[in-house]
Amino acid sequence: MGRLVVVRHAQATYFKANYDQLSELGERQAQALADYWLKMGKHFDRAYLGSLQRHQQTMTILQQAYEKVGRRFPEAEVLPGLNESSAWNIVQHFLPQVAPEAAERRIDMQGENAVSHEQMQTFARAYKHISYLWMRGELNVAEAGFETWKQFRQRVSEAVSTIAKATREGETALVITSGGPIGITMGLALDLSDEKALELSWIVQNTSLTVFRTRSQQLSLRSFNAVPHLSDQKLITYV
């Protein structure tokens, strides 16, 4: 059997003009993961990532840490199927009509002032509500130019299948992706409903490790959402 070590990217920059880049804390998370793996003597035969900047930046920190100490690190293959869903943009698009109060709070959160707990809670509730509507096909996302949940699930499934097929017996493949694709992959391995797969995607921690065994492209779960490299609670994040 082969092994897939699936990692959620390090923390991105939440509520900034460009979300798709690592924060300073995210860089620390990725470095902590690299240090942990080097200490444990972790070896990878293959590496894959999505095409998003936060995926690439996370992979680069890992790669440079290995190269700095003369350890081999595989050349990474980019698979756009591992990219996050359009959920964030879908929520932004439908927020004014589905949850106008949360839309007003979102505008406040784009500013320089600190975000209150109440603001975060209001937006989080609206985000989840709209995400459920998207997953159930109750939003006309195609007309707005976004992918449907089914399209998202299909492309992630195809990317994971490609990796599982390429990973030979005894090999370990590193996969850098996002919370949504990890939820979908969990659904594939455990035969979960779409709702459960979506809910799991919301609790995936940055740089967490989810490990699967592969046999004939079939996945079996070995561990989920582990962060043994993040001993400092201040490094635990979900964005």
FIRO-906776 format. One line per 2 residues: number of its first residue (from 1); for each residue x, y, z of N, C-alpha, C. Coordinates in pm, 1 decimal. Example, Ala and Ser with C-alpha at 12.3 -4.5 7.8 and 13.67 -1.06 7.14 Angstrom:
2
1	1319.0,-569.0,780.0,1230.0,-450.0,780.0,1320.0,-330.0,780.0 | 1285.0,-225.0,708.0,1367.0,-106.0,714.0,1290.0,3.0,787.0;
//
This chain:
239
1	83.1,-120.8,0.0,0.0,0.0,0.0,86.5,125.8,0.0 | 37.0,229.5,-63.6,101.9,358.7,-57.1,42.9,442.2,55.1;
3	102.6,555.6,79.4,56.9,644.2,186.7,47.7,786.5,133.8 | -62.6,854.1,164.4,-79.9,994.6,130.5,-80.3,1076.1,258.8;
5	10.5,1172.1,268.6,13.0,1265.0,381.1,-43.0,1397.3,329.3 | -165.6,1426.6,367.0,-236.5,1543.3,314.5,-228.5,1656.8,417.3;
7	-178.2,1770.9,373.2,-152.8,1884.8,462.0,-235.3,2004.6,417.2 | -306.2,2064.5,510.2,-368.4,2193.1,477.5,-259.7,2300.9,479.8;
9	-266.2,2392.8,385.1,-170.0,2502.2,378.6,-160.1,2575.9,511.4 | -49.8,2645.3,531.6,-32.7,2727.2,650.8,-129.5,2846.1,646.7;
11	-140.0,2916.5,759.4,-238.4,3024.3,770.2,-222.8,3128.9,660.2 | -335.2,3161.9,598.1,-337.4,3268.1,497.7,-370.4,3401.0,566.2;
13	-384.8,3506.5,487.4,-411.0,3639.7,544.6,-560.4,3668.2,540.2 | -625.1,3647.5,652.6,-770.5,3657.3,664.2,-817.0,3802.4,661.1;
15	-922.5,3828.4,583.2,-982.3,3960.7,571.6,-882.4,4067.6,527.1 | -794.9,4030.4,436.8,-705.0,4126.2,373.4,-737.5,4130.9,225.0;
17	-677.2,4230.0,155.0,-706.0,4244.0,12.7,-670.3,4117.9,-64.2 | -558.6,4053.6,-26.8,-516.4,3930.0,-92.3,-509.1,3819.0,11.9;
19	-614.4,3738.5,18.8,-617.4,3626.7,113.5,-513.0,3522.3,78.0 | -486.6,3506.2,-51.2,-404.8,3395.4,-99.5,-254.8,3419.2,-82.4;
21	-213.1,3437.9,39.7,-70.6,3445.0,72.3,-56.0,3414.4,221.6 | 58.0,3360.0,258.8,77.0,3322.6,398.2,98.6,3444.9,486.0;
23	45.6,3437.9,606.2,74.6,3538.4,708.0,209.3,3505.6,772.3 | 257.3,3595.0,856.9,382.1,3566.8,928.3,364.3,3444.6,1017.7;
25	248.0,3432.9,1080.0,221.8,3316.9,1164.1,218.5,3190.2,1079.3 | 160.8,3200.7,958.3,157.7,3086.9,868.5,296.9,3038.5,830.8;
27	388.0,3131.3,809.5,525.6,3093.7,778.5,589.0,3018.6,895.5 | 556.4,3061.2,1016.8,607.1,2991.8,1135.9,549.6,2850.5,1145.1;
29	422.0,2836.2,1111.9,359.9,2704.3,1113.8,429.3,2608.9,1016.1 | 452.2,2656.5,894.2,515.7,2572.4,791.9,657.9,2534.7,832.4;
31	728.8,2630.7,892.6,865.1,2601.8,937.1,864.1,2500.4,1050.9 | 766.0,2512.6,1139.7,754.4,2416.9,1250.2,729.0,2276.7,1197.3;
33	647.9,2265.6,1092.1,621.6,2134.9,1031.6,748.7,2078.7,968.8 | 822.9,2162.9,898.3,948.2,2118.6,836.8,1046.6,2070.2,942.6;
35	1060.1,2146.7,1049.6,1153.2,2109.0,1157.6,1112.4,1975.3,1220.1 | 982.5,1957.4,1239.1,931.7,1833.6,1298.3,963.7,1714.5,1208.8;
37	936.7,1729.2,1080.5,962.8,1618.4,988.7,1110.8,1585.6,979.1 | 1194.8,1687.6,977.4,1338.7,1663.0,971.3,1386.9,1591.0,1096.5;
39	1333.0,1630.7,1209.7,1369.4,1564.9,1335.8,1326.8,1418.6,1335.6 | 1211.2,1391.3,1274.9,1156.9,1256.0,1270.6,1215.1,1173.5,1155.7;
41	1295.5,1236.5,1070.9,1353.2,1165.9,956.4,1251.2,1133.3,849.3 | 1150.2,1219.3,833.2,1041.9,1194.6,738.7,1090.3,1206.5,595.4;
43	1053.2,1107.9,513.8,1093.6,1103.5,373.0,969.2,1098.3,285.1 | 974.2,1169.5,172.5,865.2,1167.4,75.3,918.2,1125.1,-61.1;
45	840.8,1041.8,-127.7,877.4,996.0,-261.4,816.1,1083.2,-369.6 | 702.9,1142.5,-339.5,629.9,1226.2,-434.5,571.6,1346.9,-361.3;
47	542.1,1451.1,-436.9,481.5,1570.1,-377.5,384.7,1633.2,-476.7 | 271.1,1676.4,-426.1,167.2,1738.0,-508.9,110.8,1858.8,-435.2;
49	62.1,1953.8,-512.5,-0.7,2071.7,-452.8,-96.8,2134.0,-551.0 | -187.9,2216.6,-498.8,-274.0,2295.2,-585.3,-195.1,2410.5,-645.0;
51	-261.6,2490.9,-725.5,-192.9,2600.9,-793.3,-205.4,2733.9,-720.3 | -263.9,2734.1,-600.4,-280.6,2858.7,-526.6,-149.6,2902.2,-462.0;
53	-135.8,3032.4,-441.4,-12.2,3087.0,-386.1,16.3,3032.9,-246.5 | -88.0,3018.7,-165.0,-65.2,2970.4,-29.8,-19.5,2824.1,-27.9;
55	-59.3,2747.7,-128.2,-8.7,2610.6,-142.4,139.9,2613.7,-176.4 | 174.2,2696.2,-275.5,312.9,2703.9,-320.3,405.0,2755.7,-210.0;
57	361.5,2857.2,-137.5,445.2,2913.3,-31.6,468.3,2811.9,80.2 | 365.2,2735.5,114.0,380.9,2631.1,215.4,479.8,2525.9,167.8;
59	464.5,2480.4,43.6,554.4,2379.4,-11.8,697.7,2432.0,-18.8 | 715.7,2557.1,-55.9,849.7,2614.4,-69.4,923.0,2615.5,64.4;
61	853.7,2651.1,171.7,917.7,2651.7,304.4,963.6,2511.1,340.9 | 881.3,2410.9,313.2,919.1,2272.8,341.7,1039.5,2230.5,256.9;
63	1032.8,2261.0,130.5,1139.3,2223.4,37.9,1271.9,2288.3,76.7 | 1269.2,2416.5,106.5,1392.8,2487.2,141.1,1452.4,2435.6,271.1;
65	1367.4,2397.8,366.4,1417.7,2343.4,493.2,1491.5,2212.2,469.3 | 1437.7,2127.8,384.0,1502.9,2000.9,351.7,1634.2,2024.7,278.0;
67	1630.6,2112.4,180.0,1750.6,2138.1,99.3,1861.1,2202.3,182.3 | 1822.5,2282.2,280.1,1921.1,2350.9,364.1,2009.2,2252.5,440.0;
69	1954.5,2137.3,475.8,2031.8,2037.9,551.3,2074.4,1920.9,462.5 | 2061.5,1940.6,331.3,2107.9,1838.3,238.5,2018.0,1717.1,226.0;
71	1890.5,1731.3,260.8,1795.8,1620.1,251.0,1717.4,1629.9,120.0 | 1696.4,1516.4,56.8,1624.1,1513.0,-69.7,1477.5,1547.2,-48.3;
73	1423.0,1626.6,-139.9,1281.0,1660.3,-138.7,1231.2,1646.4,-282.2 | 1122.3,1572.7,-305.1,1078.2,1548.5,-443.3,1028.9,1674.7,-512.7;
75	1045.0,1678.2,-642.5,990.5,1789.1,-720.6,838.4,1780.5,-717.3 | 774.9,1890.9,-686.1,629.7,1890.4,-667.6,556.0,1906.9,-799.7;
77	448.9,1832.2,-813.8,362.6,1842.1,-931.2,237.0,1921.2,-895.4 | 203.5,2018.3,-978.5,86.6,2102.9,-954.2,-38.1,2037.7,-1014.6;
79	-139.5,2020.5,-931.8,-269.8,1968.6,-976.0,-377.2,2069.5,-935.5 | -428.1,2149.6,-1030.2,-531.1,2248.7,-996.1,-655.2,2188.2,-931.9;
81	-676.6,2058.9,-951.4,-790.6,1993.6,-887.8,-784.4,1996.4,-736.6 | -665.2,2024.1,-681.7,-647.4,2032.3,-536.8,-678.1,2171.0,-481.3;
83	-714.8,2263.6,-568.0,-744.7,2399.7,-521.9,-872.3,2402.7,-437.9 | -880.4,2504.0,-354.0,-999.7,2524.4,-271.9,-1119.0,2553.9,-361.7;
85	-1236.8,2534.4,-307.4,-1359.9,2564.6,-380.5,-1377.4,2715.5,-395.1 | -1482.5,2752.5,-464.6,-1517.4,2894.2,-479.9,-1605.1,2943.6,-365.9;
87	-1612.6,2867.9,-256.6,-1706.9,2900.1,-149.0,-1691.2,3042.6,-97.2 | -1566.4,3085.4,-77.8,-1545.8,3220.3,-24.7,-1607.0,3325.4,-117.6;
89	-1580.0,3315.6,-248.2,-1634.7,3411.3,-343.8,-1786.1,3397.0,-356.9 | -1834.5,3274.2,-346.3,-1979.6,3252.2,-351.1,-2046.8,3322.3,-233.3;
91	-1989.4,3307.8,-115.3,-2045.0,3373.3,3.4,-2044.0,3524.8,-15.3 | -1932.8,3579.6,-63.0,-1925.8,3724.7,-84.2,-2033.2,3770.8,-181.8;
93	-2056.6,3691.7,-286.2,-2152.2,3729.4,-390.2,-2295.9,3727.6,-338.8 | -2331.3,3623.8,-262.9,-2470.4,3606.1,-219.7,-2499.5,3666.7,-82.5;
95	-2398.2,3714.6,-14.5,-2416.9,3767.3,120.0,-2519.2,3880.5,127.8 | -2513.6,3980.2,40.0,-2609.6,4091.4,52.4,-2754.9,4047.0,43.1;
97	-2785.8,3948.1,-38.9,-2924.6,3907.9,-55.0,-2968.1,3801.6,45.8 | -2873.2,3720.0,92.9,-2908.8,3613.2,187.0,-2896.3,3658.8,331.3;
99	-2793.6,3738.6,360.0,-2768.7,3782.8,498.6,-2717.2,3926.3,497.5 | -2806.5,4023.7,474.3,-2763.6,4163.9,463.7,-2693.8,4216.4,588.5;
101	-2735.5,4170.5,707.5,-2671.1,4217.4,830.6,-2524.8,4173.7,833.2 | -2501.0,4051.0,793.5,-2364.0,4001.0,789.6,-2282.8,4073.1,683.2;
103	-2348.3,4113.6,574.5,-2278.6,4187.2,468.9,-2227.5,4320.2,522.5 | -2308.8,4386.9,604.6,-2265.5,4513.2,665.0,-2148.5,4489.7,759.7;
105	-2152.9,4382.5,836.5,-2043.6,4351.0,927.6,-1916.3,4319.1,850.3 | -1932.6,4254.5,735.8,-1815.3,4220.6,654.9,-1741.3,4346.0,610.4;
107	-1817.2,4449.1,574.1,-1753.8,4575.2,533.1,-1671.6,4631.7,647.5 | -1726.1,4626.7,769.3,-1652.0,4674.4,885.8,-1523.8,4594.1,905.3;
109	-1530.9,4464.4,879.0,-1417.5,4375.8,903.9,-1304.7,4395.2,803.6 | -1333.5,4463.0,692.4,-1230.2,4488.7,593.5,-1141.8,4606.2,632.7;
111	-1178.9,4676.2,736.1,-1103.3,4793.7,777.5,-982.5,4759.9,861.0 | -923.8,4862.5,919.0,-801.9,4845.9,997.3,-830.0,4816.2,1144.6;
113	-953.7,4839.4,1187.8,-985.2,4818.7,1328.5,-994.3,4669.8,1362.1 | -975.7,4638.9,1488.5,-982.6,4500.3,1532.8,-1124.3,4446.9,1513.3;
115	-1133.1,4321.4,1475.6,-1262.1,4257.6,1451.6,-1315.6,4203.5,1583.8 | -1439.2,4240.2,1617.5,-1497.3,4194.8,1743.2,-1545.6,4050.1,1731.7;
117	-1564.3,3987.7,1846.0,-1615.8,3850.4,1849.3,-1755.7,3844.8,1788.4 | -1836.5,3945.2,1817.7,-1972.2,3948.6,1763.7,-1970.8,3956.9,1611.2;
119	-1882.4,4039.3,1555.7,-1870.9,4049.9,1410.1,-1831.9,3916.4,1348.1 | -1735.1,3851.7,1409.7,-1689.4,3723.0,1358.6,-1801.3,3619.4,1364.4;
121	-1876.4,3616.8,1472.9,-1983.5,3519.2,1488.6,-2094.4,3542.0,1386.1 | -2128.1,3669.1,1364.1,-2232.3,3701.7,1266.1,-2191.4,3656.0,1127.8;
123	-2067.7,3686.0,1090.7,-2020.5,3647.2,958.6,-2008.6,3495.7,947.0 | -1960.1,3429.3,1051.4,-1942.0,3283.8,1048.2,-2075.4,3212.7,1027.4;
125	-2179.7,3259.9,1094.4,-2311.8,3198.3,1077.7,-2360.7,3214.1,933.9 | -2341.9,3333.2,879.2,-2385.2,3357.0,741.4,-2302.4,3273.8,643.3;
127	-2173.4,3262.9,669.9,-2085.6,3184.6,582.6,-2132.2,3039.1,576.7 | -2160.4,2982.4,691.9,-2203.3,2842.6,695.9,-2339.5,2824.6,628.1;
129	-2430.4,2917.6,652.4,-2563.6,2908.3,593.1,-2554.9,2910.0,440.9 | -2479.3,3003.0,385.9,-2467.3,3012.6,240.5,-2392.9,2892.3,184.3;
131	-2295.6,2842.1,258.1,-2222.5,2723.2,213.6,-2314.2,2602.3,203.1 | -2404.0,2587.4,299.9,-2500.8,2478.0,293.6,-2592.1,2493.0,171.4;
133	-2636.9,2615.6,146.1,-2721.4,2639.8,28.7,-2647.4,2601.8,-99.1 | -2520.9,2637.5,-106.5,-2438.4,2602.7,-223.5,-2425.3,2452.0,-237.2;
135	-2391.8,2384.9,-127.7,-2373.3,2240.4,-130.7,-2500.7,2168.6,-175.5 | -2617.2,2219.1,-132.6,-2744.7,2155.3,-165.6,-2797.8,2195.6,-302.8;
137	-2725.1,2281.5,-373.4,-2768.4,2323.2,-506.3,-2881.8,2422.1,-504.5 | -2895.3,2499.1,-395.9,-3006.8,2591.9,-381.3,-2970.7,2735.5,-418.2;
139	-2850.8,2756.1,-472.2,-2808.9,2887.3,-521.2,-2778.0,2876.7,-670.2 | -2812.0,2978.2,-744.3,-2784.4,2977.1,-888.0,-2640.0,3023.5,-912.4;
141	-2545.4,2939.0,-871.0,-2404.3,2978.1,-879.8,-2352.6,2976.2,-1022.5 | -2407.8,2887.8,-1106.1,-2360.1,2878.5,-1244.2,-2383.9,3010.0,-1318.5;
143	-2497.7,3070.7,-1295.3,-2529.5,3197.9,-1360.2,-2432.2,3307.0,-1317.0 | -2383.7,3296.3,-1192.9,-2287.7,3394.4,-1140.6,-2143.3,3359.2,-1177.9;
145	-2124.6,3248.3,-1246.5,-1991.3,3212.5,-1294.0,-1909.4,3128.9,-1197.3 | -1974.4,3066.9,-1097.5,-1902.5,2984.6,-999.7,-1927.6,2836.7,-1025.3;
147	-1838.1,2752.9,-975.9,-1858.5,2609.4,-988.1,-1961.2,2562.4,-887.2 | -2030.5,2456.4,-922.3,-2125.7,2395.7,-830.2,-2050.7,2305.0,-733.0;
149	-2120.3,2263.7,-627.5,-2061.1,2168.6,-533.2,-2023.9,2039.2,-604.5 | -2111.1,1991.8,-692.7,-2083.5,1867.4,-763.9,-1957.8,1879.1,-849.5;
151	-1939.6,1993.1,-913.5,-1819.1,2014.7,-994.2,-1694.8,2017.7,-906.5 | -1705.7,2082.6,-792.7,-1594.4,2087.3,-697.9,-1558.7,1947.6,-649.5;
153	-1659.1,1873.3,-606.6,-1636.5,1737.0,-557.7,-1572.9,1649.8,-665.5 | -1617.5,1665.1,-789.3,-1566.3,1582.4,-898.0,-1420.0,1611.3,-927.4;
155	-1382.7,1739.8,-931.6,-1243.5,1770.9,-965.6,-1147.5,1729.6,-855.1 | -1190.0,1743.7,-729.3,-1105.8,1699.1,-618.2,-1091.3,1547.1,-623.1;
157	-1202.0,1477.7,-647.3,-1198.2,1331.9,-654.4,-1104.0,1284.8,-763.9 | -1105.6,1352.2,-877.9,-1018.1,1314.5,-988.7,-871.8,1338.5,-953.8;
159	-843.4,1449.4,-885.8,-705.2,1478.6,-846.7,-654.1,1376.1,-746.5 | -736.2,1342.7,-648.3,-696.6,1243.8,-547.7,-676.6,1107.7,-611.4;
161	-763.3,1071.8,-704.9,-750.8,944.7,-775.4,-620.1,939.1,-854.2 | -583.4,1050.6,-916.6,-457.5,1058.2,-991.3,-338.5,1032.5,-899.4;
163	-340.5,1094.0,-781.9,-231.3,1077.2,-685.8,-226.5,933.8,-633.5 | -342.2,881.0,-596.9,-347.4,745.0,-543.9,-298.3,643.6,-646.8;
165	-333.8,665.4,-772.4,-291.5,574.6,-878.8,-141.3,579.3,-900.6 | -82.0,699.5,-887.5,60.9,716.1,-912.4,147.9,670.2,-796.3;
167	92.0,666.6,-675.8,169.0,631.7,-556.6,180.3,480.4,-544.2 | 300.8,430.0,-565.8,321.8,284.9,-565.3,329.1,230.1,-423.3;
169	324.9,98.3,-415.6,334.1,31.5,-286.7,464.8,69.3,-217.0 | 452.8,108.5,-91.5,569.6,146.7,-13.1,608.7,292.1,-25.3;
171	547.0,365.8,-117.7,579.7,507.3,-135.1,491.4,595.8,-47.0 | 545.3,714.4,-17.3,470.3,815.4,56.7,462.5,941.9,-27.1;
173	341.9,991.1,-48.0,320.0,1113.3,-125.6,274.4,1225.5,-33.4 | 335.9,1341.3,-47.3,295.2,1461.4,25.1,197.6,1539.4,-61.9;
175	87.4,1583.8,-2.8,-14.3,1659.2,-75.2,-44.9,1786.8,2.5 | -18.9,1902.8,-58.9,-52.4,2031.8,1.8,-179.4,2083.5,-64.2;
177	-283.5,2106.0,14.7,-410.0,2150.1,-40.5,-481.0,2240.7,60.1 | -612.8,2245.9,53.7,-692.6,2334.1,139.6,-797.1,2253.5,216.6;
179	-869.2,2322.9,305.5,-965.5,2255.5,390.6,-1077.6,2187.5,314.1 | -1129.8,2253.0,211.5,-1238.6,2195.2,133.2,-1202.0,2062.8,69.0;
181	-1092.3,2056.8,-6.0,-1050.8,1929.3,-64.9,-1021.9,1820.9,39.3 | -972.9,1860.5,156.8,-950.2,1759.6,261.3,-1083.8,1703.0,309.0;
183	-1184.2,1788.7,323.3,-1317.1,1740.2,359.5,-1372.1,1643.8,254.9 | -1353.8,1677.8,126.9,-1399.0,1590.1,18.8,-1326.1,1456.7,24.2;
185	-1194.8,1459.1,48.1,-1116.0,1336.2,54.1,-1158.1,1250.0,172.2 | -1188.3,1313.2,284.4,-1241.8,1239.2,398.5,-1373.6,1172.3,361.0;
187	-1455.4,1243.7,285.6,-1581.7,1186.7,240.3,-1562.7,1065.5,152.5 | -1461.1,1071.4,65.8,-1431.2,958.1,-21.7,-1387.2,836.6,59.2;
189	-1301.4,860.8,157.2,-1246.2,750.2,235.9,-1349.9,686.7,327.4 | -1439.8,768.8,382.8,-1534.8,719.9,483.3,-1677.3,708.8,431.3;
191	-1696.3,736.5,301.5,-1828.7,730.7,239.8,-1927.5,820.2,314.4 | -1886.1,945.3,333.4,-1967.4,1041.1,407.7,-2065.2,1112.8,315.9;
193	-2168.7,1168.9,375.2,-2260.4,1254.9,301.1,-2188.2,1384.7,264.8 | -2243.2,1455.4,167.0,-2185.1,1584.4,129.3,-2186.6,1681.3,247.4;
195	-2292.5,1677.6,325.5,-2303.4,1768.0,440.2,-2191.4,1742.6,540.5 | -2163.3,1615.0,569.7,-2057.3,1581.7,664.0,-1920.2,1619.4,609.0;
197	-1900.3,1598.2,480.1,-1772.4,1635.4,418.3,-1750.4,1786.1,428.1 | -1856.2,1863.8,404.5,-1846.5,2009.3,415.5,-1814.5,2050.3,558.3;
199	-1882.3,1990.1,654.9,-1861.1,2025.8,794.8,-1718.9,1992.0,840.3 | -1664.8,1881.8,793.6,-1527.7,1846.3,829.7,-1428.7,1948.6,775.8;
201	-1458.7,2004.9,659.5,-1365.5,2101.1,599.1,-1347.4,2224.8,685.8 | -1446.5,2255.2,770.6,-1440.9,2375.5,853.6,-1353.2,2358.3,977.5;
203	-1319.0,2236.5,1013.0,-1240.4,2216.3,1134.8,-1096.0,2175.0,1105.5 | -1057.2,2178.8,977.7,-920.9,2139.7,942.4,-824.4,2251.9,981.4;
205	-725.6,2219.7,1061.0,-629.7,2318.2,1110.5,-518.3,2343.2,1008.0 | -464.8,2462.1,1012.0,-354.7,2494.8,920.7,-232.4,2409.0,950.1;
207	-175.0,2355.2,845.5,-60.1,2262.6,844.9,-90.2,2131.6,916.7 | -218.5,2100.1,937.8,-251.9,1971.7,999.7,-225.4,1857.1,903.5;
209	-205.4,1737.8,960.8,-172.5,1618.0,884.8,-290.3,1521.8,885.0 | -333.9,1484.1,766.1,-436.1,1381.8,750.7,-376.0,1272.8,662.5;
211	-372.5,1150.9,713.6,-298.7,1043.5,647.4,-393.4,933.8,599.2 | -371.9,891.7,474.3,-450.0,783.8,414.9,-356.1,675.3,362.7;
213	-402.7,552.0,365.5,-339.9,442.1,294.1,-413.5,424.3,162.2 | -342.3,384.8,59.4,-405.0,363.9,-71.3,-382.0,220.7,-117.5;
215	-484.8,163.7,-175.3,-475.3,31.9,-238.2,-572.7,30.2,-355.8 | -515.8,17.1,-477.1,-599.3,16.7,-598.5,-688.5,140.1,-603.2;
217	-630.3,255.6,-569.2,-696.4,385.6,-569.0,-802.8,398.9,-459.6 | -819.3,298.4,-376.0,-910.6,307.9,-263.4,-837.5,366.8,-143.6;
219	-904.9,455.1,-70.8,-843.5,522.4,42.7,-894.0,464.1,174.5 | -804.4,450.5,269.7,-844.1,416.0,406.3,-776.6,514.5,500.4;
221	-853.1,570.5,591.2,-805.1,675.0,681.3,-717.3,617.7,790.9 | -604.8,684.5,817.9,-515.2,647.1,926.8,-512.6,752.1,1037.3;
223	-522.0,880.4,1001.8,-529.0,986.5,1103.1,-585.6,1111.2,1038.2 | -645.9,1197.7,1120.4,-710.0,1317.9,1068.8,-675.1,1439.5,1152.3;
225	-630.6,1546.1,1084.2,-621.5,1679.3,1145.1,-520.9,1686.5,1260.2 | -413.3,1610.1,1252.5,-313.5,1607.0,1360.1,-213.8,1721.5,1345.4;
227	-173.1,1779.0,1459.0,-74.1,1887.5,1457.0,33.6,1861.8,1563.4 | 105.5,1752.3,1554.8,208.0,1722.2,1656.7,323.2,1822.3,1656.4;
229	336.5,1898.4,1547.4,444.9,1996.1,1533.9,409.4,2132.1,1593.0 | 284.5,2151.9,1632.9,239.9,2281.4,1685.1,213.9,2269.8,1835.1;
231	320.3,2271.3,1912.6,307.7,2259.9,2058.1,257.4,2389.1,2122.1 | 279.1,2501.3,2054.8,232.6,2630.2,2104.0,89.7,2652.9,2055.7;
233	-5.2,2666.4,2148.2,-145.9,2684.1,2112.3,-169.5,2808.8,2028.5 | -80.8,2906.1,2038.0,-95.7,3028.5,1959.6,-76.3,3003.2,1810.0;
235	-21.1,2887.5,1776.0,1.1,2852.7,1635.9,-116.4,2776.5,1575.5 | -217.9,2747.4,1654.5,-333.6,2673.2,1604.6,-431.8,2769.8,1540.3;
237	-452.8,2754.3,1408.3,-545.5,2841.6,1336.0,-623.0,2759.3,1233.7 | -724.9,2823.1,1173.8,-815.3,2751.8,1084.7,-844.0,2828.7,955.3;
239	-755.0,2917.3,911.1,-786.6,2998.6,792.7,-677.3,2987.4,687.1;
//
